[in-house]
Amino acid sequence: QVQLVESGGGLVQPGGSLRLSCAASIYIASLNAMGWYRQAPGKQRELVAVIIRGGITNYADSVKGRFTISRDNAKNTVYLQMNSLKPEDTAVYLCNARGIREYWGQGTQVTVSS
């Protein structure tokens, strides 16, 4: 059973930064893609950022220039560096992995509030 464990969420003031981590129990270099999604109360889950096997990244328009996805294959970990956070970034952030199957983490809460 593949496990994805997110960490790094918390409460931060507007304009602040957080770095999320997603530790996988699988060799992530073998995966087609890994990404971060988020889900706010009453809203649909949305893609935040994705990194595919070749290292190409893609971001939601709402986070471009503020968030950066990266990975460390040696640690089987994917990161999401979030800068210039806004209240509208408040959500549960979930890690996603896609290989032959798709896997999800349990999520980590990010709250942006003064």
C-alpha positions as a Markdown table, in Angstrom:
| # | Residue | x | y | z |
|---|---|---|---|---|
| 1 | Gln | 0.0 | 0.0 | 0.0 |
| 2 | Val | 1.5 | 3.3 | -1.1 |
| 3 | Gln | 1.4 | 6.0 | 1.6 |
| 4 | Leu | 1.7 | 9.8 | 1.1 |
| 5 | Val | 2.3 | 11.8 | 4.2 |
| 6 | Glu | 2.0 | 15.6 | 4.1 |
| 7 | Ser | 3.4 | 18.0 | 6.6 |
| 8 | Gly | 4.2 | 21.7 | 6.9 |
| 9 | Gly | 0.8 | 23.2 | 7.1 |
| 10 | Gly | -0.3 | 25.7 | 9.7 |
| 11 | Leu | -1.5 | 29.2 | 10.4 |
| 12 | Val | 0.3 | 32.0 | 8.7 |
| 13 | Gln | -0.4 | 35.7 | 8.2 |
| 14 | Pro | -1.1 | 37.2 | 4.8 |
| 15 | Gly | 2.1 | 37.7 | 2.9 |
| 16 | Gly | 3.8 | 34.9 | 4.8 |
| 17 | Ser | 5.3 | 31.7 | 3.6 |
| 18 | Leu | 5.0 | 28.0 | 4.2 |
| 19 | Arg | 6.7 | 24.9 | 2.8 |
| 20 | Leu | 4.7 | 21.7 | 2.5 |
| 21 | Ser | 6.3 | 18.3 | 2.2 |
| 22 | Cys | 4.9 | 15.0 | 0.9 |
| 23 | Ala | 6.9 | 12.0 | 1.8 |
| 24 | Ala | 6.1 | 8.9 | -0.3 |
| 25 | Ser | 6.6 | 5.2 | 0.5 |
| 26 | Ile | 7.3 | 4.6 | -3.1 |
| 27 | Tyr | 10.2 | 5.5 | -5.4 |
| 28 | Ile | 8.8 | 8.7 | -6.8 |
| 29 | Ala | 11.1 | 8.8 | -9.8 |
| 30 | Ser | 9.1 | 5.9 | -11.2 |
| 31 | Leu | 5.9 | 7.8 | -11.1 |
| 32 | Asn | 4.4 | 9.7 | -14.0 |
| 33 | Ala | 3.5 | 12.7 | -11.9 |
| 34 | Met | 3.2 | 14.1 | -8.5 |
| 35 | Gly | 1.2 | 17.1 | -7.5 |
| 36 | Trp | -0.6 | 19.2 | -4.9 |
| 37 | Tyr | -4.3 | 19.8 | -4.8 |
| 38 | Arg | -6.3 | 21.9 | -2.4 |
| 39 | Gln | -9.9 | 21.9 | -1.2 |
| 40 | Ala | -11.5 | 24.8 | 0.6 |
| 41 | Pro | -14.8 | 24.4 | 2.5 |
| 42 | Gly | -17.7 | 24.3 | 0.1 |
| 43 | Lys | -15.5 | 24.3 | -3.0 |
| 44 | Gln | -14.3 | 21.6 | -5.4 |
| 45 | Arg | -10.8 | 20.2 | -5.2 |
| 46 | Glu | -8.5 | 22.0 | -7.5 |
| 47 | Leu | -5.0 | 21.4 | -8.9 |
| 48 | Val | -2.4 | 23.7 | -7.4 |
| 49 | Ala | 0.8 | 22.4 | -9.0 |
| 50 | Val | 2.1 | 19.3 | -10.7 |
| 51 | Ile | 5.6 | 18.0 | -11.6 |
| 52 | Ile | 5.9 | 15.3 | -14.2 |
| 53 | Arg | 8.6 | 12.7 | -14.7 |
| 54 | Gly | 10.7 | 14.9 | -16.9 |
| 55 | Gly | 10.7 | 17.7 | -14.4 |
| 56 | Ile | 8.2 | 19.9 | -16.2 |
| 57 | Thr | 6.0 | 21.8 | -13.8 |
| 58 | Asn | 2.5 | 23.3 | -14.2 |
| 59 | Tyr | 0.6 | 25.6 | -11.9 |
| 60 | Ala | -2.8 | 27.0 | -11.4 |
| 61 | Asp | -3.1 | 30.6 | -12.6 |
| 62 | Ser | -4.0 | 31.7 | -9.1 |
| 63 | Val | -0.6 | 30.6 | -7.7 |
| 64 | Lys | 1.8 | 31.2 | -10.5 |
| 65 | Gly | 4.8 | 33.3 | -9.4 |
| 66 | Arg | 4.0 | 32.6 | -5.7 |
| 67 | Phe | 4.2 | 28.8 | -5.4 |
| 68 | Thr | 7.0 | 26.4 | -6.5 |
| 69 | Ile | 6.8 | 22.7 | -6.7 |
| 70 | Ser | 10.0 | 20.6 | -6.4 |
| 71 | Arg | 11.0 | 17.1 | -5.7 |
| 72 | Asp | 13.9 | 15.2 | -4.1 |
| 73 | Asn | 14.0 | 11.8 | -5.6 |
| 74 | Ala | 16.6 | 10.6 | -3.1 |
| 75 | Lys | 14.2 | 11.4 | -0.3 |
| 76 | Asn | 11.1 | 10.4 | -2.2 |
| 77 | Thr | 9.6 | 13.7 | -1.2 |
| 78 | Val | 7.8 | 16.4 | -3.1 |
| 79 | Tyr | 7.7 | 20.0 | -1.8 |
| 80 | Leu | 5.4 | 23.0 | -2.3 |
| 81 | Gln | 7.0 | 26.3 | -1.4 |
| 82 | Met | 4.3 | 28.8 | -0.9 |
| 83 | Asn | 5.1 | 32.5 | -0.7 |
| 84 | Ser | 3.1 | 35.7 | -0.6 |
| 85 | Leu | 0.2 | 33.7 | 0.9 |
| 86 | Lys | -3.3 | 35.1 | 0.6 |
| 87 | Pro | -6.4 | 34.4 | 2.7 |
| 88 | Glu | -7.9 | 32.7 | -0.4 |
| 89 | Asp | -5.1 | 30.2 | -0.3 |
| 90 | Thr | -6.7 | 28.8 | 2.9 |
| 91 | Ala | -7.6 | 25.1 | 2.3 |
| 92 | Val | -6.6 | 21.5 | 3.0 |
| 93 | Tyr | -3.7 | 20.7 | 0.7 |
| 94 | Leu | -3.4 | 17.2 | -0.5 |
| 95 | Cys | -0.6 | 15.4 | -2.1 |
| 96 | Asn | -1.3 | 13.3 | -5.2 |
| 97 | Ala | 0.8 | 10.6 | -7.0 |
| 98 | Arg | 0.1 | 9.1 | -10.4 |
| 99 | Gly | 1.7 | 5.9 | -11.6 |
| 100 | Ile | -0.2 | 2.8 | -12.7 |
| 101 | Arg | -2.6 | 3.8 | -10.0 |
| 102 | Glu | -3.5 | 7.1 | -8.3 |
| 103 | Tyr | -2.8 | 7.8 | -4.7 |
| 104 | Trp | -3.7 | 10.5 | -2.2 |
| 105 | Gly | -2.4 | 11.7 | 1.1 |
| 106 | Gln | -4.6 | 12.7 | 4.0 |
| 107 | Gly | -4.0 | 16.4 | 3.6 |
| 108 | Thr | -2.6 | 19.2 | 5.7 |
| 109 | Gln | -4.5 | 22.3 | 6.7 |
| 110 | Val | -3.2 | 25.7 | 5.6 |
| 111 | Thr | -4.8 | 28.8 | 7.1 |
| 112 | Val | -3.9 | 32.3 | 6.0 |
| 113 | Ser | -5.4 | 34.8 | 8.4 |
| 114 | Ser | -4.4 | 37.9 | 10.4 |
